[in-house]
């Protein structure tokens, strides 16, 4: 896998707004107005959760395709909570398609092996995962 450089640059629009660029792609990171930002983009931990959700969805899709599972689509909801210095990200994965219990369990197992989840393991971020009902 080839990782492309990511550049984060503060904008002149606000003291907390940043433009994130990678190749031809651009995102905006910011903080809510209550925190001194202009709320023009996702907060940094929302971006982290987004990376985990996107990686999870892609990993599950690639595995399902390789195994010939009848997975039509996925949705990954991420709920973050903070207690003291400990952050928890709960993943709720919705799998759409004619999948039996064994396939659903295997896809849950594979979700826990996505590269971003593995990178977060051992960090202070704890990731919990469950399937949506």
C-alpha positions in Angstrom: 0.0 0.0 0.0 1.3 3.4 -0.9 0.6 6.1 1.7 0.4 9.6 0.2 1.6 12.6 2.2 -1.0 14.6 4.0 -0.6 18.3 4.6 -2.5 20.3 7.2 -2.4 24.1 6.9 -4.0 26.7 9.2 -6.3 29.0 7.2 -6.7 32.7 7.6 -10.4 32.3 7.9 -10.3 31.5 11.6 -7.7 30.7 14.2 -8.6 27.0 14.4 -9.7 26.2 10.9 -7.3 24.0 8.9 -7.2 22.7 5.4 -6.2 19.1 4.9 -4.8 18.1 1.5 -3.7 14.8 0.1 -3.0 14.5 -3.6 -6.0 16.3 -5.3 -8.3 15.9 -2.2 -9.2 18.6 0.3 -10.9 18.5 3.7 -11.5 21.0 6.4 -10.9 20.5 10.1 -12.2 23.0 12.7 -13.7 23.3 16.1 -17.3 24.3 17.0 -18.0 27.9 17.7 -18.3 27.1 21.4 -14.7 26.0 21.4 -13.4 29.1 19.5 -13.7 27.7 15.9 -16.1 28.5 13.1 -17.5 24.9 12.7 -16.5 24.8 9.1 -15.3 21.2 9.3 -14.9 18.1 11.4 -13.1 18.2 14.7 -9.8 16.2 14.9 -11.3 13.3 16.8 -14.2 13.2 14.3 -11.6 12.9 11.6 -10.0 10.0 13.5 -13.4 8.3 13.9 -14.0 8.9 10.1 -10.7 7.2 9.3 -11.7 4.2 11.4 -15.2 4.0 9.9 -14.0 4.3 6.3 -11.2 1.7 6.8 -13.7 -0.7 8.5 -16.2 -0.4 5.6 -13.5 -0.9 3.0 -12.0 -3.9 4.7 -15.4 -5.6 5.2 -16.3 -4.9 1.5 -13.0 -6.3 0.2 -13.3 -9.4 2.3 -17.0 -10.0 1.4 -16.2 -9.6 -2.3 -13.3 -12.1 -2.0 -15.4 -14.7 -0.2 -18.4 -14.2 -2.5 -20.7 -13.0 0.3 -24.0 -11.4 -0.7 -23.1 -8.1 1.0 -25.0 -5.2 -0.6 -23.8 -2.4 1.5 -22.3 -1.4 4.9 -22.8 1.5 7.2 -20.4 2.2 10.1 -21.7 4.5 12.9 -19.1 5.7 15.4 -19.9 6.9 18.8 -17.1 8.5 20.9 -17.0 8.9 24.6 -14.4 10.3 27.0 -14.0 9.5 30.6 -11.0 11.2 32.2 -8.1 10.6 29.8 -9.7 7.5 28.3 -11.4 7.7 24.9 -13.7 4.9 23.6 -14.9 4.7 20.1 -17.9 2.3 19.7 -18.4 1.0 16.1 -21.9 0.0 15.1 -21.7 -1.8 11.8 -24.8 -2.4 9.7 -24.5 -5.1 7.1 -27.1 -5.2 4.4 -27.5 -8.3 2.3 -28.5 -12.0 2.5 -25.8 -13.0 5.0 -26.1 -16.0 7.4 -25.0 -15.8 11.0 -21.6 -17.3 10.2 -20.9 -14.7 7.5 -22.0 -11.9 9.7 -19.7 -13.1 12.5 -16.8 -13.4 10.1 -17.3 -9.9 8.8 -17.4 -8.6 12.4 -14.1 -10.4 13.0 -12.6 -8.9 9.8 -13.8 -5.4 10.9 -11.6 -5.7 14.0 -8.6 -6.4 11.7 -8.9 -3.3 9.6 -5.5 -1.4 9.4 -6.7 1.7 11.2 -8.2 -0.4 14.1 -4.8 -2.2 14.4 -3.0 1.1 14.5 -5.2 2.3 17.3 -4.7 -0.8 19.3 -2.1 -0.3 22.0 -2.8 3.5 21.9 -4.9 5.1 24.6 -7.9 5.0 22.2 -10.0 1.9 22.9 -12.2 0.7 20.1 -15.3 -1.4 20.7 -17.3 -2.9 17.9 -20.8 -4.3 17.5 -23.2 -5.1 14.7 -26.3 -3.1 14.3 -29.5 -5.0 14.7 
